[in-house]
Amino acid sequence: MDTRPLHARLPVGRLARAAVRAAGDEAARWAGAAPVDPDPAAVTVAYTSERWMRLDDAPITAFAPLSGFFRTRDGWVRTHANYPHHARALRSALGIDAAGAAEASAAADDAERVRERLATLSTAHAEASITAAGGLCVAVVPAQHATDERLRASPAVSVTRIGAAAPRSGRASPADAPLRGIRVLDLTRVIAGPVATRTLALLGADVLRVDSPRLPEPAAQHLDTGHGKRSTLLDLDRPADRAVFRRLAADADAIVLGYRPAALTRLDLSPDALAALRPGVVVVRLSAWGESGGRGFDSLVQAASGISWIESTTADVPGALPAQALDHTAGYLLAAHTMATLRRRREEGGSWLVETSLRRIAAELLGMPRARPGVDDLAPVPDPDRHLQRFTVRGRSVVTAAPAIAYAGAPLRFAAPREWGGDAPAWLPR
């Protein structure tokens, strides 16, 4: 395995180190402890966690066969079809029936048929038709310098006061659990949002993740980021389940949202609505593209922001960052700003919105001076076992990355991930 897995043309190592350090520094402030530089190898393992993860001693596959780069008649697109409903939409848009489920080669056959079909379409037609069908597909384009400069005119993570509320007093907590007593509702999926809430759970917060029973999370994905959280299922399209969610939200300190802004507004879960329901709440909102964007994932944002061409190793084939670095960076930065804003709430009161997007993080990376090989890469990982944890979850052996944030007295291990959807929709006693 590559011992320096964050080597790239762009300064991914520098970006990662800064994001993890930001979360550790803010945790140190909560704990009243001295800040500490994170271990570079631990940061590397955390950012490339899917490479080191084992489920029943077997490695996992980060991307499904229909997720990847595909050549079109006049360029390239990148698709994302890790979730079954996105794969169905992709096949439907291209007029491809799924290969027989009993065939061992079904997935490879589908990928080849997608490849053949996309090669006959223009990039614009492929992107438009797959998106219209509910799938995920973006054109692979050069860097968008004007867009990046506009995005960098605002902070990487914005913090906005959205309502009035009295200051809230805190209570003393141990250094290895400084967020004890803080309640966090987690409506996020995949990597960025779950990394943020996993960090808050590591530091002692009661994190309750809420998912729809109609959208199961892949087991490996949940186990890679579910440490220390409880997990419950609520269908927010059902009035009864939405009422349960509103009761939970009415006693939350922070609510972390990872769904599209338009979808949240439809469910009456916009930041303003949540602040009205729970004065004093810190609403944390992550999206792929920002306020007006649609669905998206790290790999798609890399392709649509110019990163894929920068990271290309051949003249006519796009490449990718060596990790889902936009996701992980967004996660650690959101954790840092959530903690900072909760402290601010203690002092000034108010309801607050903490917000970023993967596209904004991409602009940050693109605006940094290009990487200096061997200088901006994080340290190699000659002994990854030092930075891994082993668990047994419902009889399954699980190996995942250990914590990367650091400060004097910081927790060194995550609590075990729990079964997805296995907990009641209720808070623990404070």
N, C-alpha and C positions, 0 to 999 in steps of 0.2 A: 504494500500500500504506500502511496505517496507520503513521504515524511514531512513535506512542506505543502500541505493541501490548500493554502490560501495564496499561492503565487498567482499573480494576474498582472495585466497591463495597467489597470486602474488600481489605486491604493486601497484595496479592500482591507488589508491588515490594519492600516492606520485608522480607517473608518470603524472597524470592529473594536479595536482597542479603545477608541474614544467613547463609543457607545456603552461598552461594558463598564468602563471607568466612571461614566456619568451616573449609571445606576448604582454602582458601589459607593460613590461619594455621597449620593443622596441618602442611601441606606445608613451610611456612617453618621450623617447628621441626625437622623432619627434615633440612632443608637447612642449618640453622644460619644462616638468612638473615633479613633484616628483613621483617616483614609489610607488605602494601600493600593499600589499598582496591581492590577490583575495579572495572574500568571499567563504569559503569552501562549503557552501550549494549551492551557485550559480554555482560553478564548478560541483558539483554533478548533479544538474538539467540539466546543459548544456550537460554533457556526457551521460545522460540517457534521452535525450529529447523525444525519442519516447514513453516513459512511461507516460509522462505528456501531450503530444500533444492531442488536441481534434479538430475534424473536424465536424462542425455542432453538437457540444456537444457530439459526440461519440468518444471513444478511437480508435486508429488505430492499425492495425496488422502489426508488424515489418517484419515478415517473412511469405511468402506464404506457402501453405501446402506441396509443393514439395521441400521446402528448409529445410534442417535439417540433423540430424544424422540418418543413416540407417545401420543396421547390415548386413554384408555380410557373405559368407560361412566361411571366415577365419578371420574376423575382423570387422572394421567399416569404412564407408566413410561419408563425409559430402558433401551435395549438396547445390547449390544455384540456385533458379529458381524464383526469384521475378519478373524478366522481362518475358513477355510472350514468347519471342523467345528462351530464355534459357529453359523454361518449355517445349516448343515444342521439342527442341533438346533432352532433357532428356527422354521424352516419346518415341521419335523416336529411340533413341539408345537402349532402353529396349524393343522395339516392343510393346508399349502400345498405344492404341488409346485413345484420350481424351474422358472422360465420357460426356454424353449429356449435353449441355450447359444449357438446361432448368431445369435440375434436381438440386434441392437445395443441394443435397449431392455429386455433381459432383467432387468438389475439394477433399473431403474426400475419395471418391472412388478411384480417381487417386492416392492419396497418399498411400492408402492401396495396390493398385496394384504395385506401385513402390516398396513398402516395401517387398512384396512377391517375386517380380522378383529379387531384389538385394540380397535377402537371399539365392538365388541359385547360385550366381556368386562369384568368388574370388574377393578380393579387387582390385588386379592388373587389372583384366579384366574389372571390373566395371569402374574404373578410366579411363582406356585407351579408352574404347568404348564410354563412354559419352563425354569425351574430344574430341575425333575424330569427333563426330557428332555435335560439336559446343556447347555442354552443359558444365556445371561446376560441377566437382566432384573431390575431393581429398581424399586420404587415411588419416585416423586419425593415427598419428604416435607418438612415444615417442620423447622427446626433442633431438634436433640435436646439441649436444654441440660443435662439431668441426666447424659446419657451423656458429653457433652463435658467437664463438670466432673470426672467420675470419671476419664476418660482423662488429663486435664491434671494429676491428682494425682501422676502418675509422669512421669519424664523423657520428652522427645520421642523420644530414642533411649536405650534401656536397655543397660547393660553389666553382665554377670553372670559371675562366675568359676564355671566348670563342671567343673574338674578340676585336678589337680596336675601340674606340670612344672617342670623347672629353668629358670632364666633363660637367654636365648639372646643371645650376643654378636652385635653387628652389625659392619659394616665401613664404611669411609669410601666415600662415593659423591659424584659431582659435584652441584652445586647444582641443575642442571636435570634431574637424574635421581636424586633422593634415595632412591627405593625400589628401586634396582638391587639384584638378588639376592633380592628378595622374590617368592615364587611364589604366585599367586592362581588358584584354580579358580573358574570363573564358571558357575553354573547358574541364570542369570536370563534373562528375556525382556522384550521391549517397551521400557520406558523407564527406570524407576527403578533397578533393579538394573544394567542396562547402563550408565547414567550413572555409577553408583558405580565400576564396574570400569573404564570408560573413563578416569575420573580417575586411578585407580591406575596404569593403563597409561601415561598421559601422563607420570607421575612416575617411570617407569622399571621398574615391576613387570613380571614375566613373567606375563601374564594369558592363561590358556587357557580359552576358553569351550567348554562341553560342551552339545550339543543332541541331541535324539532325531532320527534320520533320518525318523521317522514324523510329525514336526511341523515342516515347513519354515517358516522365518522369512521374511516378506515382504522383498523385496530392499531397498526403501527404508528399512524399519525397521532392518535390520541395518547398512546403510551409514551411517545417521544416528548410530549409537551404537557401532559396531564398531572405532573407531580404535585402532590400536596393539595390538590383541589378536590372538591366534591362535584358530582356530575348528575344533573337531573334532566328530565325530558318534559317539555311543555310545548304544545302546539299553539302558537300565538295567534293563529287564525281562528281558534275556537274561543268564544267568549269566556267560558269557564276557566280555561287555562290562562287566558290573558288577565283575568281577575286575580288568579294566584300570583302571576308575575308582578302585577301592580302592588300587591301586598308585600312582596319581597323588595321591590324597588323603593317602597315607602320607608324602608328601614336600612337602606344601603348607604354606605359612605361614598362608594365609587361604582359607576356602571360603565363597563367597557364594551363598546359596540364595534363589531367588525363587519356588519352588513351594509349594503349600499344605502346611502342617505335617503334615496327615494323610497326604498322598501321600509326603512325605519319610520319615515313620515306616514306612510300608509297605515302602519300599525300603531300610530299615535305614540311613537317612541323617539320622536325628535328630541334633541337636547333641551329645547325650550319646554316641551311637554313634560320631560322628566324632572326638570328643575321646578316646574309648578307642582308636580306630584310630591317631590322630596326637596324642599328648600334646603340648601346647604350641600347638595350632592355635587360630586366631581364627575362629570360625564367625559368619558374618554372615547374619542371616535377615530377609528382607522378606516381608510378606504384605499382602493388601489390607485384611483386616478384623481381623487378630490371630490368636491361637492357635487359636480355635475356628471361625474363619470359613471360608467357601468361596472359590470363584473370584471374581475381581473386577479392575477396572481403575479408573484415576483418574476417568474420566467417571462411572462407576457410584457411586463413593464420593461424588463431588460431589452426585449426585442423592439418595443415601440419607442424607446428613448434614445437609441443609438448605441447602447452598451454592447449589444450583440456583435455589431460590426467592429467595434473597438477591440473586442476580445477574440475576434476571428484569428485563426492561425493559418488560414489559407485565403487567397484573394477573393474567392467567389463563394465561400461557405461561411455562414455566420457562426459565431461561437457564444460562449456564456461565461459568466463569472464562475469561479470554482466552488461557490456556495450560494445558497439563497440569502445573500448578504443584505439585500434590501429588507427582507422580512425580519431577519434577526436584528438588524440595526434599528428598525422601527420599533420592535418589541422592547429592546433595552432602553431606548430613548423615551418611549411612552411610560415605561415603569418609572424611570427617573422623574419625569415631569408629573406623573400622578402623585408620587410621594411629595415632591416639592409643593404641589398645589394643595394637597391635604394639610401640609404644615401651614401654608398660607391661610387656609380656611380657619385653622385654629386661631390665628392671630387677627385676621380681618373679617372673618365670616364670608358670606357670599356663596353663590352657586357658580360653578366654573365649567368651561369646556376646554379640554385638552385635545389637540387634533393634529394629525399628520396623515400623509398618504405615501404609498410606496413610490409614486412618481416624484413626490417632493424629496424623498430620500435619494432617488436616482439622480436628481439634479444636484444634490449635495455632493455625491460621489463624483459626478462628472465635472464639478467645479473645482475639485482638489487637484493639485499638481500631480502629474502622472507618477506612477509608482517607480521607485528605484529598487531594482531587483536585489534581494538580499538585505535591504534596509527597511523597506516598507512591508515586506512579508512578515507575518508573525513567526515566532520560533517554530522550528520543526517539532514533530511529535514522535520521538524515538521510542517512547514508552507510554502508549495511549492508555494502558490499564490504570495508570495513576490518575487518570481524569475520567474514568468510567465508573458507573454504579451498576450493581446487579440486584434484581428484584425477582420475586415470584408473585405474579398477579393472576389469581384464579387458576392456579396450577400451571401457568405458562412462565417460562423463563424469559426474563427481559433484561437486556443490557442497554443502558442509555448514557448520555453524557452527564457528568457531574456539574455542579454549579461553577460558573465562571466569575461571578462578581466577588469582590473581596473588600474587606475592611477589618480592622482589629476586632476579633471576636465574632466574625461572620460565621453563619452556619456553613458547614463543609459538605453536607449531604442533603439531597432532596428527600422528602417523604415519598413513599411509593405512590405511583399512579393508581387510581382506583378504576373500577369497572365503569365503562362509559354508560351513562344513564342509570346507574344503580342506586342513586341516593334520592331521598325525599326532598321536595321543594320547600325547604325550611332552613332557617339560620341556626347555627349552633349558639348556645348561650354565650353571652359576652363574658 
